[in-house]
């Protein structure tokens, strides 16, 4: 599992971006990939899958 911080999440549109802890490029997250509800600046743990347009965060959970 990777870790990062929620950079942006639009609840209305159901998507956002996570900044990985290792400082690589931001990763797209869709509401369908969430286990927990997320907000900007939440610390999260997630897995990465390759989607049609690049990497997507899936199985996203909030960590303390």
PQR file of N, CA, C, O and H, with PARSE charges and radii, in Angstrom:
ATOM      1  N   UNK A   1       0.841  -1.195   0.000 -0.4000 1.5000
ATOM      2  CA  UNK A   1       0.000   0.000   0.000 -0.0000 2.0000
ATOM      3  C   UNK A   1       0.874   1.242   0.000  0.5500 1.7000
ATOM      4  O   UNK A   1       1.911   1.292   0.662 -0.5500 1.4000
ATOM      5  N   UNK A   2       0.443   2.232  -0.745 -0.4000 1.5000
ATOM      6  CA  UNK A   2       1.151   3.510  -0.780 -0.0000 2.0000
ATOM      7  C   UNK A   2       0.438   4.479   0.156  0.5500 1.7000
ATOM      8  O   UNK A   2      -0.707   4.261   0.552 -0.5500 1.4000
ATOM      9  H   UNK A   2      -0.399   2.191  -1.283  0.4000 1.0000
ATOM     10  N   UNK A   3       1.150   5.565   0.503 -0.4000 1.5000
ATOM     11  CA  UNK A   3       0.555   6.596   1.350 -0.0000 2.0000
ATOM     12  C   UNK A   3       0.725   7.949   0.691  0.5500 1.7000
ATOM     13  O   UNK A   3       1.647   8.164  -0.095 -0.5500 1.4000
ATOM     14  H   UNK A   3       2.080   5.742   0.181  0.4000 1.0000
ATOM     15  N   UNK A   4      -0.186   8.864   1.025 -0.4000 1.5000
ATOM     16  CA  UNK A   4      -0.115  10.207   0.483 -0.0000 2.0000
ATOM     17  C   UNK A   4      -1.108  11.116   1.168  0.5500 1.7000
ATOM     18  O   UNK A   4      -1.723  10.751   2.169 -0.5500 1.4000
ATOM     19  H   UNK A   4      -0.936   8.689   1.663  0.4000 1.0000
ATOM     20  N   UNK A   5      -1.257  12.316   0.611 -0.4000 1.5000
ATOM     21  CA  UNK A   5      -2.153  13.335   1.152 -0.0000 2.0000
ATOM     22  C   UNK A   5      -3.122  13.769   0.069  0.5500 1.7000
ATOM     23  O   UNK A   5      -2.726  13.979  -1.078 -0.5500 1.4000
ATOM     24  H   UNK A   5      -0.758  12.613  -0.202  0.4000 1.0000
ATOM     25  N   UNK A   6      -4.398  13.904   0.429 -0.4000 1.5000
ATOM     26  CA  UNK A   6      -5.407  14.359  -0.526 -0.0000 2.0000
ATOM     27  C   UNK A   6      -5.129  15.822  -0.856  0.5500 1.7000
ATOM     28  O   UNK A   6      -5.190  16.688   0.018 -0.5500 1.4000
ATOM     29  H   UNK A   6      -4.720  13.733   1.360  0.4000 1.0000
ATOM     30  N   UNK A   7      -4.826  16.086  -2.107 -0.4000 1.5000
ATOM     31  CA  UNK A   7      -4.525  17.446  -2.566 -0.0000 2.0000
ATOM     32  C   UNK A   7      -5.822  18.202  -2.855  0.5500 1.7000
ATOM     33  O   UNK A   7      -5.953  19.385  -2.541 -0.5500 1.4000
ATOM     34  H   UNK A   7      -4.776  15.383  -2.816  0.4000 1.0000
ATOM     35  N   UNK A   8      -6.767  17.500  -3.455 -0.4000 1.5000
ATOM     36  CA  UNK A   8      -8.015  18.103  -3.906 -0.0000 2.0000
ATOM     37  C   UNK A   8      -9.048  16.992  -4.043  0.5500 1.7000
ATOM     38  O   UNK A   8      -8.725  15.908  -4.529 -0.5500 1.4000
ATOM     39  H   UNK A   8      -6.661  16.539  -3.711  0.4000 1.0000
ATOM     40  N   UNK A   9     -10.282  17.245  -3.625 -0.4000 1.5000
ATOM     41  CA  UNK A   9     -11.356  16.288  -3.896 -0.0000 2.0000
ATOM     42  C   UNK A   9     -12.661  17.045  -4.034  0.5500 1.7000
ATOM     43  O   UNK A   9     -13.061  17.772  -3.125 -0.5500 1.4000
ATOM     44  H   UNK A   9     -10.544  18.126  -3.230  0.4000 1.0000
ATOM     45  N   UNK A  10     -13.333  16.878  -5.174 -0.4000 1.5000
ATOM     46  CA  UNK A  10     -14.606  17.531  -5.447 -0.0000 2.0000
ATOM     47  C   UNK A  10     -15.716  16.505  -5.221  0.5500 1.7000
ATOM     48  O   UNK A  10     -15.913  15.612  -6.045 -0.5500 1.4000
ATOM     49  H   UNK A  10     -13.008  16.288  -5.913  0.4000 1.0000
ATOM     50  N   UNK A  11     -16.435  16.630  -4.114 -0.4000 1.5000
ATOM     51  CA  UNK A  11     -17.495  15.676  -3.784 -0.0000 2.0000
ATOM     52  C   UNK A  11     -18.611  15.692  -4.816  0.5500 1.7000
ATOM     53  O   UNK A  11     -19.189  14.648  -5.119 -0.5500 1.4000
ATOM     54  H   UNK A  11     -16.274  17.356  -3.445  0.4000 1.0000
ATOM     55  N   UNK A  12     -18.922  16.864  -5.360 -0.4000 1.5000
ATOM     56  CA  UNK A  12     -19.999  16.987  -6.338 -0.0000 2.0000
ATOM     57  C   UNK A  12     -19.676  16.203  -7.613  0.5500 1.7000
ATOM     58  O   UNK A  12     -20.526  15.486  -8.139 -0.5500 1.4000
ATOM     59  H   UNK A  12     -18.453  17.713  -5.114  0.4000 1.0000
ATOM     60  N   UNK A  13     -18.453  16.343  -8.099 -0.4000 1.5000
ATOM     61  CA  UNK A  13     -18.050  15.664  -9.332 -0.0000 2.0000
ATOM     62  C   UNK A  13     -17.499  14.261  -9.081  0.5500 1.7000
ATOM     63  O   UNK A  13     -17.407  13.456 -10.007 -0.5500 1.4000
ATOM     64  H   UNK A  13     -17.761  16.926  -7.671  0.4000 1.0000
ATOM     65  N   UNK A  14     -17.132  13.963  -7.826 -0.4000 1.5000
ATOM     66  CA  UNK A  14     -16.709  12.617  -7.474 -0.0000 2.0000
ATOM     67  C   UNK A  14     -15.289  12.236  -7.855  0.5500 1.7000
ATOM     68  O   UNK A  14     -14.999  11.065  -8.099 -0.5500 1.4000
ATOM     69  H   UNK A  14     -17.207  14.617  -7.073  0.4000 1.0000
ATOM     70  N   UNK A  15     -14.400  13.229  -7.906 -0.4000 1.5000
ATOM     71  CA  UNK A  15     -13.007  12.902  -8.196 -0.0000 2.0000
ATOM     72  C   UNK A  15     -12.070  13.900  -7.552  0.5500 1.7000
ATOM     73  O   UNK A  15     -12.493  14.949  -7.067 -0.5500 1.4000
ATOM     74  H   UNK A  15     -14.636  14.180  -7.707  0.4000 1.0000
ATOM     75  N   UNK A  16     -10.776  13.557  -7.553 -0.4000 1.5000
ATOM     76  CA  UNK A  16      -9.761  14.442  -7.011 -0.0000 2.0000
ATOM     77  C   UNK A  16      -8.377  13.884  -7.262  0.5500 1.7000
ATOM     78  O   UNK A  16      -8.183  13.038  -8.135 -0.5500 1.4000
ATOM     79  H   UNK A  16     -10.432  12.705  -7.947  0.4000 1.0000
ATOM     80  N   UNK A  17      -7.409  14.368  -6.483 -0.4000 1.5000
ATOM     81  CA  UNK A  17      -6.022  13.952  -6.656 -0.0000 2.0000
ATOM     82  C   UNK A  17      -5.348  13.745  -5.307  0.5500 1.7000
ATOM     83  O   UNK A  17      -5.637  14.440  -4.333 -0.5500 1.4000
ATOM     84  H   UNK A  17      -7.566  15.055  -5.774  0.4000 1.0000
ATOM     85  N   UNK A  18      -4.444  12.772  -5.274 -0.4000 1.5000
ATOM     86  CA  UNK A  18      -3.646  12.466  -4.095 -0.0000 2.0000
ATOM     87  C   UNK A  18      -2.193  12.745  -4.428  0.5500 1.7000
ATOM     88  O   UNK A  18      -1.709  12.347  -5.488 -0.5500 1.4000
ATOM     89  H   UNK A  18      -4.210  12.207  -6.065  0.4000 1.0000
ATOM     90  N   UNK A  19      -1.484  13.435  -3.518 -0.4000 1.5000
ATOM     91  CA  UNK A  19      -0.049  13.633  -3.660 -0.0000 2.0000
ATOM     92  C   UNK A  19       0.656  12.527  -2.880  0.5500 1.7000
ATOM     93  O   UNK A  19       0.548  12.476  -1.655 -0.5500 1.4000
ATOM     94  H   UNK A  19      -1.877  13.758  -2.657  0.4000 1.0000
ATOM     95  N   UNK A  20       1.380  11.637  -3.572 -0.4000 1.5000
ATOM     96  CA  UNK A  20       2.062  10.545  -2.878 -0.0000 2.0000
ATOM     97  C   UNK A  20       3.141  11.047  -1.931  0.5500 1.7000
ATOM     98  O   UNK A  20       3.732  12.103  -2.159 -0.5500 1.4000
ATOM     99  H   UNK A  20       1.468  11.679  -4.568  0.4000 1.0000
ATOM    100  N   UNK A  21       3.398  10.289  -0.867 -0.4000 1.5000
ATOM    101  CA  UNK A  21       4.437  10.650   0.097 -0.0000 2.0000
ATOM    102  C   UNK A  21       5.819  10.690  -0.531  0.5500 1.7000
ATOM    103  O   UNK A  21       6.689  11.428  -0.068 -0.5500 1.4000
ATOM    104  H   UNK A  21       2.918   9.432  -0.682  0.4000 1.0000
ATOM    105  N   UNK A  22       6.031   9.899  -1.589 -0.4000 1.5000
ATOM    106  CA  UNK A  22       7.343   9.859  -2.236 -0.0000 2.0000
ATOM    107  C   UNK A  22       7.550  10.998  -3.229  0.5500 1.7000
ATOM    108  O   UNK A  22       8.539  11.008  -3.963 -0.5500 1.4000
ATOM    109  H   UNK A  22       5.324   9.300  -1.966  0.4000 1.0000
ATOM    110  N   UNK A  23       6.615  11.965  -3.258 -0.4000 1.5000
ATOM    111  CA  UNK A  23       6.730  13.181  -4.079 -0.0000 2.0000
ATOM    112  C   UNK A  23       6.677  12.942  -5.572  0.5500 1.7000
ATOM    113  O   UNK A  23       7.083  13.815  -6.339 -0.5500 1.4000
ATOM    114  H   UNK A  23       5.812  11.956  -2.663  0.4000 1.0000
ATOM    115  N   UNK A  24       6.191  11.784  -6.019 -0.4000 1.5000
ATOM    116  CA  UNK A  24       6.038  11.595  -7.461 -0.0000 2.0000
ATOM    117  C   UNK A  24       4.786  12.346  -7.921  0.5500 1.7000
ATOM    118  O   UNK A  24       4.170  13.067  -7.136 -0.5500 1.4000
ATOM    119  H   UNK A  24       5.862  11.074  -5.396  0.4000 1.0000
ATOM    120  N   UNK A  25       4.418  12.181  -9.163 -0.4000 1.5000
ATOM    121  CA  UNK A  25       3.267  12.903  -9.724 -0.0000 2.0000
ATOM    122  C   UNK A  25       1.975  12.577  -8.982  0.5500 1.7000
ATOM    123  O   UNK A  25       1.804  11.477  -8.456 -0.5500 1.4000
ATOM    124  H   UNK A  25       4.918  11.595  -9.801  0.4000 1.0000
ATOM    125  N   UNK A  26       1.068  13.554  -8.950 -0.4000 1.5000
ATOM    126  CA  UNK A  26      -0.228  13.354  -8.312 -0.0000 2.0000
ATOM    127  C   UNK A  26      -0.966  12.202  -8.976  0.5500 1.7000
ATOM    128  O   UNK A  26      -0.799  11.944 -10.168 -0.5500 1.4000
ATOM    129  H   UNK A  26       1.207  14.448  -9.377  0.4000 1.0000
ATOM    130  N   UNK A  27      -1.788  11.511  -8.186 -0.4000 1.5000
ATOM    131  CA  UNK A  27      -2.530  10.360  -8.673 -0.0000 2.0000
ATOM    132  C   UNK A  27      -4.024  10.666  -8.618  0.5500 1.7000
ATOM    133  O   UNK A  27      -4.534  11.162  -7.614 -0.5500 1.4000
ATOM    134  H   UNK A  27      -1.924  11.720  -7.218  0.4000 1.0000
ATOM    135  N   UNK A  28      -4.704  10.364  -9.702 -0.4000 1.5000
ATOM    136  CA  UNK A  28      -6.146  10.576  -9.815 -0.0000 2.0000
ATOM    137  C   UNK A  28      -6.893   9.630  -8.891  0.5500 1.7000
ATOM    138  O   UNK A  28      -6.525   8.463  -8.759 -0.5500 1.4000
ATOM    139  H   UNK A  28      -4.290   9.961 -10.517  0.4000 1.0000
ATOM    140  N   UNK A  29      -7.942  10.131  -8.254 -0.4000 1.5000
ATOM    141  CA  UNK A  29      -8.807   9.274  -7.436 -0.0000 2.0000
ATOM    142  C   UNK A  29     -10.263   9.568  -7.787  0.5500 1.7000
ATOM    143  O   UNK A  29     -10.683  10.723  -7.848 -0.5500 1.4000
ATOM    144  H   UNK A  29      -8.242  11.079  -8.362  0.4000 1.0000
ATOM    145  N   UNK A  30     -11.022   8.495  -8.017 -0.4000 1.5000
ATOM    146  CA  UNK A  30     -12.453   8.609  -8.324 -0.0000 2.0000
ATOM    147  C   UNK A  30     -13.230   8.077  -7.129  0.5500 1.7000
ATOM    148  O   UNK A  30     -12.746   7.207  -6.405 -0.5500 1.4000
ATOM    149  H   UNK A  30     -10.680   7.557  -7.968  0.4000 1.0000
ATOM    150  N   UNK A  31     -14.412   8.591  -6.928 -0.4000 1.5000
ATOM    151  CA  UNK A  31     -15.249   8.180  -5.795 -0.0000 2.0000
ATOM    152  C   UNK A  31     -15.439   6.657  -5.755  0.5500 1.7000
ATOM    153  O   UNK A  31     -15.613   6.089  -4.677 -0.5500 1.4000
ATOM    154  H   UNK A  31     -14.805   9.298  -7.516  0.4000 1.0000
ATOM    155  N   UNK A  32     -15.409   6.005  -6.894 -0.4000 1.5000
ATOM    156  CA  UNK A  32     -15.583   4.546  -6.936 -0.0000 2.0000
ATOM    157  C   UNK A  32     -14.393   3.809  -6.327  0.5500 1.7000
ATOM    158  O   UNK A  32     -14.498   2.623  -6.014 -0.5500 1.4000
ATOM    159  H   UNK A  32     -15.268   6.467  -7.770  0.4000 1.0000
ATOM    160  N   UNK A  33     -13.251   4.504  -6.153 -0.4000 1.5000
ATOM    161  CA  UNK A  33     -12.071   3.883  -5.577 -0.0000 2.0000
ATOM    162  C   UNK A  33     -11.927   4.118  -4.081  0.5500 1.7000
ATOM    163  O   UNK A  33     -10.924   3.731  -3.480 -0.5500 1.4000
ATOM    164  H   UNK A  33     -13.165   5.467  -6.407  0.4000 1.0000
ATOM    165  N   UNK A  34     -12.934   4.756  -3.476 -0.4000 1.5000
ATOM    166  CA  UNK A  34     -12.851   5.089  -2.054 -0.0000 2.0000
ATOM    167  C   UNK A  34     -13.446   4.009  -1.164  0.5500 1.7000
ATOM    168  O   UNK A  34     -14.488   3.433  -1.479 -0.5500 1.4000
ATOM    169  H   UNK A  34     -13.748   5.070  -3.963  0.4000 1.0000
ATOM    170  N   UNK A  35     -12.770   3.738  -0.043 -0.4000 1.5000
ATOM    171  CA  UNK A  35     -13.321   2.893   1.018 -0.0000 2.0000
ATOM    172  C   UNK A  35     -13.919   3.814   2.077  0.5500 1.7000
ATOM    173  O   UNK A  35     -15.011   3.562   2.587 -0.5500 1.4000
ATOM    174  H   UNK A  35     -11.924   4.206   0.212  0.4000 1.0000
ATOM    175  N   UNK A  36     -13.181   4.901   2.408 -0.4000 1.5000
ATOM    176  CA  UNK A  36     -13.631   5.916   3.366 -0.0000 2.0000
ATOM    177  C   UNK A  36     -13.910   7.216   2.617  0.5500 1.7000
ATOM    178  O   UNK A  36     -13.402   7.429   1.516 -0.5500 1.4000
ATOM    179  H   UNK A  36     -12.294   5.106   1.994  0.4000 1.0000
ATOM    180  N   UNK A  37     -14.726   8.084   3.227 -0.4000 1.5000
ATOM    181  CA  UNK A  37     -14.897   9.432   2.680 -0.0000 2.0000
ATOM    182  C   UNK A  37     -13.596  10.189   2.896  0.5500 1.7000
ATOM    183  O   UNK A  37     -12.951  10.036   3.934 -0.5500 1.4000
ATOM    184  H   UNK A  37     -15.139   7.910   4.121  0.4000 1.0000
ATOM    185  N   UNK A  38     -13.207  11.004   1.922 -0.4000 1.5000
ATOM    186  CA  UNK A  38     -11.962  11.772   2.052 -0.0000 2.0000
ATOM    187  C   UNK A  38     -12.227  13.259   1.893  0.5500 1.7000
ATOM    188  O   UNK A  38     -13.201  13.682   1.270 -0.5500 1.4000
ATOM    189  H   UNK A  38     -13.731  11.129   1.079  0.4000 1.0000
ATOM    190  N   UNK A  39     -11.318  14.042   2.482 -0.4000 1.5000
ATOM    191  CA  UNK A  39     -11.353  15.503   2.368 -0.0000 2.0000
ATOM    192  C   UNK A  39      -9.939  15.987   2.073  0.5500 1.7000
ATOM    193  O   UNK A  39      -8.969  15.257   2.275 -0.5500 1.4000
ATOM    194  H   UNK A  39     -10.527  13.698   2.987  0.4000 1.0000
ATOM    195  N   UNK A  40      -9.833  17.203   1.600 -0.4000 1.5000
ATOM    196  CA  UNK A  40      -8.515  17.785   1.350 -0.0000 2.0000
ATOM    197  C   UNK A  40      -7.669  17.719   2.615  0.5500 1.7000
ATOM    198  O   UNK A  40      -8.165  17.939   3.720 -0.5500 1.4000
ATOM    199  H   UNK A  40     -10.622  17.796   1.436  0.4000 1.0000
ATOM    200  N   UNK A  41      -6.391  17.414   2.439 -0.4000 1.5000
ATOM    201  CA  UNK A  41      -5.376  17.308   3.495 -0.0000 2.0000
ATOM    202  C   UNK A  41      -5.469  16.040   4.335  0.5500 1.7000
ATOM    203  O   UNK A  41      -4.677  15.879   5.264 -0.5500 1.4000
ATOM    204  H   UNK A  41      -5.989  17.235   1.542  0.4000 1.0000
ATOM    205  N   UNK A  42      -6.402  15.134   4.048 -0.4000 1.5000
ATOM    206  CA  UNK A  42      -6.432  13.845   4.750 -0.0000 2.0000
ATOM    207  C   UNK A  42      -5.204  13.028   4.361  0.5500 1.7000
ATOM    208  O   UNK A  42      -4.773  13.049   3.208 -0.5500 1.4000
ATOM    209  H   UNK A  42      -7.045  15.265   3.293  0.4000 1.0000
ATOM    210  N   UNK A  43      -4.648  12.313   5.324 -0.4000 1.5000
ATOM    211  CA  UNK A  43      -3.581  11.343   5.051 -0.0000 2.0000
ATOM    212  C   UNK A  43      -4.281  10.046   4.668  0.5500 1.7000
ATOM    213  O   UNK A  43      -5.177   9.586   5.375 -0.5500 1.4000
ATOM    214  H   UNK A  43      -4.998  12.296   6.260  0.4000 1.0000
ATOM    215  N   UNK A  44      -3.872   9.459   3.551 -0.4000 1.5000
ATOM    216  CA  UNK A  44      -4.546   8.262   3.064 -0.0000 2.0000
ATOM    217  C   UNK A  44      -3.559   7.155   2.688  0.5500 1.7000
ATOM    218  O   UNK A  44      -2.376   7.396   2.449 -0.5500 1.4000
ATOM    219  H   UNK A  44      -3.145   9.832   2.976  0.4000 1.0000
ATOM    220  N   UNK A  45      -4.090   5.946   2.646 -0.4000 1.5000
ATOM    221  CA  UNK A  45      -3.343   4.786   2.189 -0.0000 2.0000
ATOM    222  C   UNK A  45      -4.144   4.233   1.013  0.5500 1.7000
ATOM    223  O   UNK A  45      -5.375   4.240   1.040 -0.5500 1.4000
ATOM    224  H   UNK A  45      -5.051   5.750   2.841  0.4000 1.0000
ATOM    225  N   UNK A  46      -3.451   3.754  -0.019 -0.4000 1.5000
ATOM    226  CA  UNK A  46      -4.154   3.352  -1.234 -0.0000 2.0000
ATOM    227  C   UNK A  46      -3.302   2.401  -2.073  0.5500 1.7000
ATOM    228  O   UNK A  46      -2.103   2.244  -1.844 -0.5500 1.4000
ATOM    229  H   UNK A  46      -2.452   3.748  -0.041  0.4000 1.0000
ATOM    230  N   UNK A  47      -3.950   1.780  -3.041 -0.4000 1.5000
ATOM    231  CA  UNK A  47      -3.272   0.969  -4.042 -0.0000 2.0000
ATOM    232  C   UNK A  47      -3.381   1.717  -5.364  0.5500 1.7000
ATOM    233  O   UNK A  47      -4.233   2.591  -5.524 -0.5500 1.4000
ATOM    234  H   UNK A  47      -4.924   1.909  -3.227  0.4000 1.0000
ATOM    235  N   UNK A  48      -2.520   1.370  -6.302 -0.4000 1.5000
ATOM    236  CA  UNK A  48      -2.511   2.051  -7.599 -0.0000 2.0000
ATOM    237  C   UNK A  48      -2.837   1.053  -8.705  0.5500 1.7000
ATOM    238  O   UNK A  48      -2.296  -0.052  -8.744 -0.5500 1.4000
ATOM    239  H   UNK A  48      -1.828   0.660  -6.172  0.4000 1.0000
ATOM    240  N   UNK A  49      -3.727   1.462  -9.597 -0.4000 1.5000
ATOM    241  CA  UNK A  49      -4.053   0.672 -10.787 -0.0000 2.0000
ATOM    242  C   UNK A  49      -3.899   1.556 -12.002  0.5500 1.7000
ATOM    243  O   UNK A  49      -4.101   2.768 -11.930 -0.5500 1.4000
ATOM    244  H   UNK A  49      -4.167   2.359  -9.565  0.4000 1.0000
ATOM    245  N   UNK A  50      -3.540   0.950 -13.116 -0.4000 1.5000
ATOM    246  CA  UNK A  50      -3.439   1.706 -14.365 -0.0000 2.0000
ATOM    247  C   UNK A  50      -4.822   1.783 -14.995  0.5500 1.7000
ATOM    248  O   UNK A  50      -5.474   0.766 -15.231 -0.5500 1.4000
ATOM    249  H   UNK A  50      -3.376  -0.035 -13.175  0.4000 1.0000
ATOM    250  N   UNK A  51      -5.256   3.013 -15.262 -0.4000 1.5000
ATOM    251  CA  UNK A  51      -6.551   3.230 -15.905 -0.0000 2.0000
ATOM    252  C   UNK A  51      -6.353   3.639 -17.350  0.5500 1.7000
ATOM    253  O   UNK A  51      -5.231   3.624 -17.857 -0.5500 1.4000
ATOM    254  H   UNK A  51      -4.726   3.840 -15.070  0.4000 1.0000
ATOM    255  N   UNK A  52      -7.434   4.003 -18.011 -0.4000 1.5000
ATOM    256  CA  UNK A  52      -7.365   4.408 -19.424 -0.0000 2.0000
ATOM    257  C   UNK A  52      -6.504   5.646 -19.640  0.5500 1.7000
ATOM    258  O   UNK A  52      -5.853   5.782 -20.676 -0.5500 1.4000
ATOM    259  H   UNK A  52      -8.345   4.016 -17.598  0.4000 1.0000
ATOM    260  N   UNK A  53      -6.501   6.547 -18.661 -0.4000 1.5000
ATOM    261  CA  UNK A  53      -5.776   7.819 -18.819 -0.0000 2.0000
ATOM    262  C   UNK A  53      -4.589   7.952 -17.879  0.5500 1.7000
ATOM    263  O   UNK A  53      -4.059   9.052 -17.718 -0.5500 1.4000
ATOM    264  H   UNK A  53      -7.030   6.437 -17.819  0.4000 1.0000
ATOM    265  N   UNK A  54      -4.158   6.864 -17.256 -0.4000 1.5000
ATOM    266  CA  UNK A  54      -3.017   6.944 -16.343 -0.0000 2.0000
ATOM    267  C   UNK A  54      -3.295   6.200 -15.054  0.5500 1.7000
ATOM    268  O   UNK A  54      -4.175   5.342 -14.989 -0.5500 1.4000
ATOM    269  H   UNK A  54      -4.588   5.971 -17.387  0.4000 1.0000
ATOM    270  N   UNK A  55      -2.525   6.543 -14.022 -0.4000 1.5000
ATOM    271  CA  UNK A  55      -2.644   5.836 -12.747 -0.0000 2.0000
ATOM    272  C   UNK A  55      -3.840   6.337 -11.941  0.5500 1.7000
ATOM    273  O   UNK A  55      -4.134   7.532 -11.908 -0.5500 1.4000
ATOM    274  H   UNK A  55      -1.810   7.240 -14.075  0.4000 1.0000
ATOM    275  N   UNK A  56      -4.520   5.393 -11.293 -0.4000 1.5000
ATOM    276  CA  UNK A  56      -5.668   5.701 -10.443 -0.0000 2.0000
ATOM    277  C   UNK A  56      -5.444   5.115  -9.058  0.5500 1.7000
ATOM    278  O   UNK A  56      -4.924   4.006  -8.924 -0.5500 1.4000
ATOM    279  H   UNK A  56      -4.282   4.422 -11.320  0.4000 1.0000
ATOM    280  N   UNK A  57      -5.834   5.855  -8.031 -0.4000 1.5000
ATOM    281  CA  UNK A  57      -5.794   5.349  -6.658 -0.0000 2.0000
ATOM    282  C   UNK A  57      -7.078   4.567  -6.409  0.5500 1.7000
ATOM    283  O   UNK A  57      -8.171   5.025  -6.741 -0.5500 1.4000
ATOM    284  H   UNK A  57      -6.255   6.756  -8.140  0.4000 1.0000
ATOM    285  N   UNK A  58      -6.931   3.373  -5.815 -0.4000 1.5000
ATOM    286  CA  UNK A  58      -8.090   2.535  -5.477 -0.0000 2.0000
ATOM    287  C   UNK A  58      -7.937   2.028  -4.039  0.5500 1.7000
ATOM    288  O   UNK A  58      -6.846   2.083  -3.471 -0.5500 1.4000
ATOM    289  H   UNK A  58      -6.043   3.001  -5.545  0.4000 1.0000
ATOM    290  N   UNK A  59      -9.017   1.543  -3.465 -0.4000 1.5000
ATOM    291  CA  UNK A  59      -9.009   1.050  -2.083 -0.0000 2.0000
ATOM    292  C   UNK A  59      -8.443   2.116  -1.131  0.5500 1.7000
ATOM    293  O   UNK A  59      -7.623   1.822  -0.261 -0.5500 1.4000
ATOM    294  H   UNK A  59      -9.903   1.499  -3.926  0.4000 1.0000
ATOM    295  N   UNK A  60      -8.898   3.341  -1.317 -0.4000 1.5000
ATOM    296  CA  UNK A  60      -8.397   4.486  -0.554 -0.0000 2.0000
ATOM    297  C   UNK A  60      -9.020   4.515   0.840  0.5500 1.7000
ATOM    298  O   UNK A  60     -10.243   4.537   0.985 -0.5500 1.4000
ATOM    299  H   UNK A  60      -9.565   3.579  -2.023  0.4000 1.0000
ATOM    300  N   UNK A  61      -8.159   4.516   1.868 -0.4000 1.5000
ATOM    301  CA  UNK A  61      -8.619   4.598   3.246 -0.0000 2.0000
ATOM    302  C   UNK A  61      -7.889   5.725   3.966  0.5500 1.7000
ATOM    303  O   UNK A  61      -6.726   6.004   3.676 -0.5500 1.4000
ATOM    304  H   UNK A  61      -7.166   4.498   1.751  0.4000 1.0000
ATOM    305  N   UNK A  62      -8.574   6.370   4.901 -0.4000 1.5000
ATOM    306  CA  UNK A  62      -7.990   7.450   5.687 -0.0000 2.0000
ATOM    307  C   UNK A  62      -7.167   6.839   6.818  0.5500 1.7000
ATOM    308  O   UNK A  62      -7.610   5.893   7.471 -0.5500 1.4000
ATOM    309  H   UNK A  62      -9.519   6.143   5.136  0.4000 1.0000
ATOM    310  N   UNK A  63      -5.961   7.383   7.051 -0.4000 1.5000
ATOM    311  CA  UNK A  63      -5.112   6.936   8.156 -0.0000 2.0000
ATOM    312  C   UNK A  63      -4.863   8.118   9.091  0.5500 1.7000
ATOM    313  O   UNK A  63      -5.028   9.272   8.696 -0.5500 1.4000
ATOM    314  H   UNK A  63      -5.601   8.151   6.521  0.4000 1.0000
ATOM    315  N   UNK A  64      -4.473   7.833  10.312 -0.4000 1.5000
ATOM    316  CA  UNK A  64      -4.216   8.894  11.314 -0.0000 2.0000
ATOM    317  C   UNK A  64      -2.867   9.513  11.104  0.5500 1.7000
ATOM    318  O   UNK A  64      -2.480  10.416  11.846 -0.5500 1.4000
ATOM    319  H   UNK A  64      -4.340   6.895  10.633  0.4000 1.0000
TER
END
